[in-house]
Amino acid sequence: NPWTRIAQAQGYAIDKTPPPWAKASLAIGFPLSEQRDFSEAMHVFHMRIGEVAHLDKDATVAAALEPDGRWNGLIGAIATFISGAEPDRLSARDFDNYDDTDVNWRVVEGYGAAIATYGDGLPMALDCPVHRIDHHGKRLKIETAKGVIAADQAIVTLPTTVLAEQESLFSPALPEKTQAARGLPLGLADKLFIALDRPEEFESDSRLFGRTDCTATAAYHLRPFGRPQIEAFFGGTNARELEAQGEGAFFDFAISELTGRLGSAFAKRIKPIHIHRWGADPFARGSYSYAVPGMAECRADLAEPVDDRLFFAGEACSKGDFSTAHGAWHTGVAAAEQAIAARRG
């Protein structure tokens, strides 16, 4: 991951210890014997994804689940944290294409902080959405809220939700890009940060599931880096339904699950800090992309340049690193190199 080198050069600390999701959960409501059974079910599930993906390009991730399996609900919940959607909506081939090293490091000061710092000093314009990219003539005309920009080339990094919903974005239209984007919708994964009173009761970087018998549940990361906080993960349909009810719905849901595990008095020890609803964000409309069944090849289609003038980048364009910041980085570098090569040609 190139961001490791960048973050280190910026002076940020890289924590290389196993993250909470790579360790056993707290045994509260989830005995270690059951966790071992669940881990085995997860292992078999991941092995079967490769098998069904090889046999059928239209197969869903749900095809890899054991029929009526005891742990299907919790496996589904984790799929929503990873992909932003439930297994029956995910392409097995696309899911299997993900290039996972099984090594996850964390930036102590925040991954977003490292990325934002890297952009310091770059010329940019905020509050300036692009309404249309006219590529009729010799030069591009990029129509924005603050006027028209003329350019020889452009790299488009808009979310697939925007590309799929705004067919008039390009003139002439690019129906192949619209179709590719529709095959790669954005899933939804939201995080709620919660302040925790008397945190010393819990081990640093520990984890707790709200429930283990259904998909509509959250995962709770207790005391990240020892901080007096809880980081709550919500995904898929559950996150979308909570977003529709407003920010307070996430905290209400968390209280319900946490008090169910830790007792009613626990509600007095927590209060919300912040949540960003990615689905409600008009410039995102979701978190990160997944391919619907049969549409894994849409990633290559979306990344294909148009007339050596329009280039495309972003995590959705990556075959093996989608849904990640490093996937966005790699595709951005590739698009820039394509643009430079076209100019030299």
Buried (B, 14 or more C-beta within 10 A) or exposed (E): BEBBEBBEEBEBEBBEEEBBBEEEBBEEBBEEEBBEEBEEBBEBBBEBBBBBBEEBBEBBBBBBBEEEEBBBBBBBBBBBBBBBBBBEBBBBBBBBBBEEEEEBBBBEBEBEBBBEBBEEEEEEEEEEBBEBBBBEEEBBBBBBEEEEBEEEBBBBBBBBBBBBEBEEBBEEEBEEBBBBBBBBBBBBBBBBBBBBEEBEEBEBBBBBBBBBEEBBBBBBBBBBEEBBBBBBBBBBBBBBBBBEEEBEBBBEBBBEBBBEBBEEEBBEBBEBBEBEBBBBBEEBBBBBBBBBBBBBBBBEBBBBBBEBBBBBBBBBBBBEBBBBBBBBBBBBEBBBEBBEEBEEE
